[in-house]
């Protein structure tokens, strides 16, 4: 019953807003933003007016009208609930309601979808609605530089993929940790190392498209960022990779190594470590520790058995580029 009353209130407010011209409609959106920032919360009356503004703006800009099912879905999302909508009920359009409402607080609203194409398409389709109400729209794409990302994250509403949002978050926090380490090492000295400035800011709201897929299926693949490894030199690492890849096919499962299929991890058994020590090694690997050799060989065995070229990865201009197993698209900036 409460939802029915809410929808009736939105339609009543829509009638009032329909008499305003485009400039007055944008002014009303500005007043809502001021009210939201002042109270620092989204009250029911403000949400009613926000939904009505989107309704009128959408009819004028993209010739589309929100139906009751979309208003119900939008209200559920504003409340922080999961909304299940059938194919054809207009999820992309419905998403404009909670995104606009939370953007009024002035701290940014994100929409996470499954791939770059959908993020770019949805942002461009709904952009006229947002911009007519005085809001800016940003899109995060995998090939963007950090500076381009920093600019996009300053927009009122930002579309992108959960992976890109996640990796940017990790890179930002890794940079912050590095800065803290520098203060610990150097104190107030002017001797410092370059640190990337964060690209993200603190956000108010994240809306997840295809939540079951992103939070359950895609979540099986962890987001990991890594730095250069300590230990052997770069030339030795290159040679160690080659040497491990050359001999990995000669190791036998359950004899030389044990394979955890759930974690997809290889662990050398005593017979395997003995076999590794018996293999001839080039002079360039002199000084490389056995533990490092074990580690490289375990990874080489895993790659040999689990990763196929042109299925799991491609070689492009001499570089290994990972193929996303969920989308089949190239995953720029990722590595195993």
MOZI-V506564 format. One record per pair of residues at least 12 apart in sequence whose ideal C-beta (glycine too) atoms are under 10 Angstrom apart, sorted by the first residue. I is the first residue (numbers start at 1). J is the second residue. If there is no record, write none. Layout:
I/J
I/J
This chain:
2/44
2/75
3/68
3/71
3/72
3/75
3/76
4/68
4/72
5/44
5/48
6/44
6/47
6/48
6/51
6/71
6/72
6/74
6/75
7/48
7/51
7/66
7/67
7/68
7/69
7/71
7/72
7/75
8/48
8/68
9/44
9/45
9/47
9/48
9/49
9/51
9/52
10/47
10/48
10/49
10/50
10/51
10/52
10/53
10/54
10/55
10/66
10/68
10/71
10/74
10/75
10/97
11/48
11/51
11/52
11/55
11/66
11/68
11/71
12/48
12/52
13/45
13/48
13/49
13/50
13/51
13/52
13/53
13/55
13/56
14/48
14/49
14/51
14/52
14/53
14/54
14/55
14/56
14/59
14/65
14/66
15/52
15/56
16/28
16/49
16/52
16/56
17/49
17/52
17/53
17/54
17/55
17/56
17/57
18/52
18/55
18/56
18/59
18/60
19/56
20/53
20/56
21/60
22/56
22/57
22/60
22/61
22/132
22/133
25/53
25/56
25/57
25/60
25/132
25/133
25/134
26/53
26/57
26/131
26/132
26/133
26/134
26/135
27/134
28/49
28/50
28/52
28/53
28/56
28/133
28/134
29/49
29/50
29/53
29/54
29/57
29/100
29/103
29/104
29/130
29/132
29/133
29/134
29/135
30/104
30/133
30/134
31/49
32/46
32/47
32/49
32/50
32/53
32/100
32/101
32/104
32/133
32/134
33/46
33/50
33/103
33/104
33/105
33/106
33/133
33/134
33/135
33/156
34/104
34/106
35/49
35/104
36/50
36/101
36/102
36/103
36/104
36/105
36/106
36/204
37/104
37/105
37/106
37/107
39/105
40/105
40/106
40/107
40/204
41/105
42/78
42/79
42/98
42/101
42/102
42/104
42/105
42/204
42/205
44/75
44/78
46/101
46/104
47/74
47/75
47/78
47/79
47/97
47/98
47/100
47/101
47/102
47/104
48/75
48/101
49/101
49/104
50/74
50/78
50/97
50/98
50/100
50/101
50/102
50/103
50/104
50/133
51/66
51/70
51/71
51/74
51/75
51/78
51/96
51/97
51/98
51/100
51/101
52/66
52/71
53/97
53/100
53/101
53/104
53/129
53/132
53/133
54/66
54/71
54/74
54/93
54/96
54/97
54/98
54/99
54/100
54/101
54/126
54/129
54/130
54/132
54/133
55/70
55/71
55/96
55/97
55/129
56/129
56/132
56/133
57/96
57/100
57/128
57/129
57/130
57/131
57/132
57/133
58/93
58/96
58/97
58/126
58/128
58/129
58/132
58/133
59/129
60/128
60/129
60/132
61/126
61/127
61/128
61/129
61/130
61/131
61/132
61/133
62/93
62/96
62/125
62/126
62/127
62/128
62/129
62/132
64/90
64/93
64/96
64/125
64/126
64/129
65/93
66/90
66/93
66/94
66/96
66/97
67/89
67/90
67/93
67/94
69/83
69/85
69/86
69/89
69/90
69/94
70/83
70/85
70/89
70/90
70/91
70/93
70/94
70/95
70/96
70/97
71/94
71/97
72/85
72/94
73/85
73/89
73/90
73/91
73/93
73/94
73/95
73/97
73/98
74/93
74/94
74/95
74/96
74/97
74/98
74/99
74/100
74/101
75/94
75/97
75/98
75/101
76/94
76/97
76/98
77/94
77/95
77/97
77/98
77/99
77/101
77/102
77/205
77/207
77/208
78/97
78/98
78/99
78/100
78/101
78/102
78/205
78/207
79/98
80/98
80/205
82/208
82/211
82/212
82/215
83/95
83/98
83/207
83/211
84/211
84/212
91/113
91/122
91/209
91/210
92/111
92/113
92/118
92/121
92/122
92/123
92/125
92/126
92/209
93/122
93/125
93/126
93/129
94/207
95/109
95/111
95/113
95/122
95/126
95/157
95/159
95/207
95/209
96/111
96/122
96/125
96/126
96/129
96/130
96/133
96/157
97/207
98/111
98/205
98/207
99/111
99/126
99/129
99/130
99/135
99/137
99/156
99/157
99/158
99/159
99/205
99/207
100/126
100/129
100/130
100/133
100/135
100/156
100/157
101/205
102/156
102/157
102/203
102/204
102/205
102/206
102/207
103/130
103/133
103/135
103/136
103/137
103/155
103/156
103/157
103/158
103/204
103/205
104/133
104/135
104/156
104/204
105/204
105/205
106/156
106/204
107/156
107/201
107/202
107/203
107/204
107/205
108/138
108/153
108/154
108/155
108/156
108/157
108/158
108/200
108/201
108/202
108/203
108/204
108/205
108/206
109/135
109/155
109/156
109/157
109/158
109/159
109/203
109/204
109/205
109/206
109/207
110/138
110/140
110/153
110/157
110/158
110/159
110/160
110/162
110/165
110/200
110/203
110/204
110/205
110/206
110/207
110/208
111/123
111/126
111/139
111/157
111/158
111/159
111/160
111/161
111/165
111/205
111/206
111/207
111/208
111/209
112/140
112/158
112/159
112/160
112/161
112/162
112/163
112/164
112/165
112/166
112/206
112/207
112/208
112/209
112/210
112/211
112/214
112/215
113/159
113/160
113/161
113/162
113/207
113/208
113/209
113/210
113/213
113/214
114/161
114/162
114/163
114/208
114/209
114/210
114/213
114/214
114/217
114/218
114/324
114/326
114/327
115/142
115/161
115/163
115/324
115/326
115/327
115/328
115/329
116/139
116/140
116/141
116/142
116/143
116/144
116/159
116/160
116/161
116/163
116/164
116/327
116/329
116/332
117/141
117/161
117/327
117/329
118/159
118/160
118/161
118/209
118/210
118/327
119/139
119/140
119/141
119/142
119/158
119/159
119/160
119/161
119/164
119/209
120/139
120/140
120/141
120/159
120/160
121/139
121/159
122/139
122/159
122/209
123/137
123/138
123/139
123/140
123/155
123/157
123/158
123/159
123/160
124/137
124/139
124/159
126/157
126/159
127/139
127/157
127/159
130/155
130/156
130/157
131/156
131/157
133/156
134/156
135/155
135/156
135/157
136/152
136/154
136/155
136/156
136/157
136/158
137/152
137/155
137/156
137/157
137/158
137/159
138/151
138/152
138/153
138/154
138/155
138/156
138/157
138/158
138/159
138/160
139/152
139/155
139/157
139/158
139/159
139/160
140/152
140/153
140/155
140/158
140/159
140/160
140/161
140/163
140/164
140/165
140/167
140/168
140/199
140/200
141/159
141/160
141/161
141/164
141/332
142/160
142/161
142/163
142/164
142/167
142/324
142/329
142/330
142/331
142/332
142/333
142/334
143/330
143/332
143/333
144/160
144/164
144/168
144/199
144/332
144/333
145/199
146/168
146/171
146/172
146/175
146/196
146/197
146/198
146/199
147/197
147/199
148/199
149/164
149/168
149/171
149/172
149/199
149/200
150/168
150/172
150/196
150/197
150/198
150/199
150/200
150/201
151/199
152/168
152/199
152/200
153/165
153/168
153/172
153/198
153/199
153/200
153/201
153/203
154/199
154/200
154/201
157/205
157/207
158/200
158/203
158/206
159/207
159/209
161/209
161/214
161/218
161/324
161/327
162/206
162/208
162/209
162/210
162/211
162/213
162/214
162/215
162/218
162/219
162/223
163/214
163/218
163/221
163/223
163/324
163/326
163/327
163/331
163/333
163/334
164/223
164/332
164/333
165/200
165/203
165/206
165/223
166/218
166/222
166/223
166/225
167/223
167/224
167/225
167/331
167/333
167/334
168/198
168/199
168/200
169/198
169/199
169/200
169/223
169/225
170/223
170/224
170/225
171/196
171/198
171/199
171/200
171/225
171/333
172/196
172/197
172/198
172/199
172/200
172/201
173/198
173/200
173/225
174/195
174/196
174/225
174/226
174/227
175/194
175/195
175/196
175/197
175/198
175/199
176/195
176/196
176/197
176/198
177/195
178/193
178/194
178/195
178/196
178/227
179/192
179/193
179/195
179/196
179/197
179/198
180/195
181/193
181/195
182/194
182/195
213/326
214/326
217/326
218/324
218/325
218/326
218/327
220/325
220/326
221/324
221/325
221/326
221/331
221/334
223/334
224/334
224/335
224/336
225/333
225/334
225/335
226/335
226/336
229/292
229/295
230/292
231/288
231/289
231/291
231/292
231/295
231/296
232/284
232/285
232/287
232/288
232/289
232/292
232/293
232/296
233/284
233/287
233/288
235/284
236/282
236/284
236/285
236/286
236/287
236/288
236/292
237/288
237/292
237/296
238/284
239/281
239/282
239/283
239/284
239/285
239/288
240/281
240/282
240/284
240/285
240/288
240/292
240/293
240/295
240/296
240/297
240/300
241/296
241/299
241/300
241/303
242/282
242/284
242/300
243/279
243/280
243/281
243/282
243/284
243/285
243/288
243/293
243/296
243/297
243/300
244/276
244/279
244/293
244/294
244/295
244/296
244/297
244/298
244/299
244/300
244/301
244/303
244/304
245/296
245/297
245/299
245/300
245/301
245/303
245/304
246/279
246/300
247/275
247/276
247/279
247/280
247/281
247/297
247/300
247/301
247/304
248/266
248/296
248/297
248/298
248/299
248/300
248/301
248/302
248/303
248/304
248/305
249/300
249/301
249/304
249/305
250/275
250/279
250/301
250/304
251/266
251/268
251/269
251/271
251/272
251/275
251/276
251/297
251/298
251/300
251/301
251/304
251/305
252/269
252/271
252/272
252/275
252/301
253/266
253/269
253/272
253/301
253/305
254/269
255/269
255/271
255/272
255/275
256/268
256/269
256/270
256/271
256/272
256/273
256/274
256/275
256/276
256/297
256/301
257/269
257/271
257/272
257/273
257/275
257/297
257/298
257/301
257/302
257/305
258/272
259/298
259/301
259/302
259/305
259/306
261/306
264/302
264/305
264/306
264/307
265/298
265/299
265/302
266/297
266/298
266/299
266/300
266/301
266/302
266/303
266/304
266/305
266/306
267/294
267/298
267/301
268/293
268/294
268/295
268/297
268/298
268/301
272/294
272/297
272/298
272/301
273/290
273/293
273/294
273/297
275/297
276/290
276/293
276/294
276/296
276/297
276/298
277/290
277/293
277/294
279/293
279/297
281/293
299/336
302/336
303/320
303/336
307/320
307/322
307/323
307/336
308/323
309/323
310/323
311/323
311/325
311/328
312/324
312/325
312/336
313/330
313/331
313/335
313/336
314/330
316/330
319/335
320/335
320/336
321/333
321/334
321/335
322/334
322/335
322/336
